[in-house]
């Protein structure tokens, strides 16, 4: 037994929007249908899925355009962060992604989220660092960060 459903949203470990899946009756009745994650396979469901797909494509296009615009604004951005040092080069503490984002926002008025910075580890010494910023799966740019003694 089982229920055949058309997924309206991506469901982890089950499938992506638009997939037709066969699931247990209880899973369909108690989770997928009430959460509006799936519909029984029908012409109505296929039309609704097509509408959702068009909206998602439009949203993805807008997000990509916004990411490209923000990347253009960030292209020549560099920020200087002053930090206390132990011996002139090693920092007393470290500079995190949050510190870099706060400096970019305060100086350049460009809003970012610290999760967008592809900073492998905090910066622990003075110097110049090129920090990648992942704005979109297809758009990445680089921000130059100067860490100076201060």
URNOR-V581092 format. One record per residue. PHI is phi as a letter, one per 40 degrees, with the letter a starting at -180 (* if undefined). Layout:
BEGIN
phi->PHI
phi->PHI
END
This chain:
BEGIN
phi->*
phi->i
phi->b
phi->c
phi->b
phi->b
phi->c
phi->c
phi->b
phi->c
phi->b
phi->d
phi->g
phi->b
phi->i
phi->b
phi->d
phi->h
phi->c
phi->c
phi->b
phi->b
phi->b
phi->c
phi->d
phi->c
phi->c
phi->c
phi->c
phi->c
phi->b
phi->c
phi->c
phi->c
phi->c
phi->f
phi->c
phi->a
phi->b
phi->d
phi->c
phi->a
phi->c
phi->d
phi->c
phi->c
phi->c
phi->c
phi->c
phi->c
phi->c
phi->c
phi->c
phi->c
phi->c
phi->c
phi->c
phi->c
phi->c
phi->c
phi->c
phi->c
phi->c
phi->c
phi->c
phi->c
phi->c
phi->c
phi->c
phi->c
phi->c
phi->c
phi->c
phi->c
phi->d
phi->b
phi->c
phi->b
phi->b
phi->b
phi->b
phi->c
phi->a
phi->c
phi->b
phi->c
phi->b
phi->g
phi->b
phi->c
phi->c
phi->c
phi->h
phi->a
phi->b
phi->b
phi->c
phi->c
phi->c
phi->c
phi->c
phi->c
phi->c
phi->c
phi->c
phi->c
phi->c
phi->b
phi->f
phi->b
phi->c
phi->b
phi->b
phi->c
phi->c
phi->c
phi->c
phi->c
phi->c
phi->c
phi->a
phi->c
phi->c
phi->b
phi->a
phi->c
phi->i
phi->b
phi->b
phi->c
phi->b
phi->c
phi->b
phi->c
phi->c
phi->a
phi->d
phi->b
phi->b
phi->b
phi->b
phi->b
phi->b
phi->c
phi->b
phi->b
phi->b
phi->b
phi->c
phi->a
END
